């Protein structure tokens, strides 16, 4: 690894997929103006760039800590023993630790009775069996013993009292894209925000069961799309989840037009948007587009269906079962609930009364 002796060293630490979208939304090129930026990853699926390094284990990475000690580390890792050991080592080396809560998805808070019922219903169980849940709980507690020097949060839902950290309030990473690409919008597309319900990579990370039968889901969603396209006399375009394999998604949606890493522009030009559930709904709110949420007989009995209903409820948006015999989409449900949109915006996208500043400009101001 090459050293830059004149710039502070900043490291992104991750165990998840790190692709071109991540490289852009984490402002790597912008940060390189002031920092020597490197990405250390434990995931084999990463963007091939000179400043991205793959490590098979913590022990192989540990030697690098000493030879190229960073000044700051941004922690993007899921809580685990490995993440704890790494952060503890960095703390001992007097490295500044940074946590980003800048991509918030709403999760309904359940009462104890509902939690117990869901736990014994394997379809509604989110996060694995009792042993996996216990392990994850312990890892979260263990990692909480390491305090961050800086905490960047995007909204009121992430607000908390933290005396040991400096809290910096701003907005989500998706809202950065809105700020950087504000242009006149069109209203001529029907867009489906695909969340890769069949095989999302996060299922493995969270030890969570796939909520659908692949063959049945593909049949159901394409039959529904056929009905929508017939009613509106136009084709649906699909915004693929950024972690998806494009060829696979095109096959799933019967070779409809599928785009990856272009979600903002598709939503910008949409007359309305459909989705199951998605953090990309932040684009819908920022651009004030109507959104329709889609469930199914199969999804309705799972944890995934619970999350679909909750996001739909928060936005006051239409919820449609794709197994229904008719397509219940009309001008009446192609409107937005401005009051609920505004509440959602400040609860999950932008902290109230903060300036409209690019996250990575604010980052340089606060930590450089």
Secondary structure, 3 states (H helix, E strand, C coil): CCCCCCCEEEEEEECCCECHHHHHHCCHHHHCCCEEEEEEECCCCECCCCCEEECCCHHHHHHHHHHCCCCEEEECCCCCHHHHHHHHHHHHCCCEEEEEECCCCCCCCCCHHHHHHHHCCCCCCCCCCHHHHHHHHHHHHHHCCCCCCEEEECCHHHCCCCCCCEEEECECHHHHHHHHCCCCCCCCEEEEECCCCCCCCHHHHCCCCCCCCHHHHHHHHHHHHHHHHHHHCCCEEEEECCCCCHHHHHHHCCCCCEEECCHHHHHHCEEEEEECCCCCHHHHHHCCCCEEEEECCCHHHCHHHHHHHHHHHHHCCCEEECCCCCCCCCHHHCCCCHHHHHHHHHHHCECCCCCCCCHHHHHHHHHC
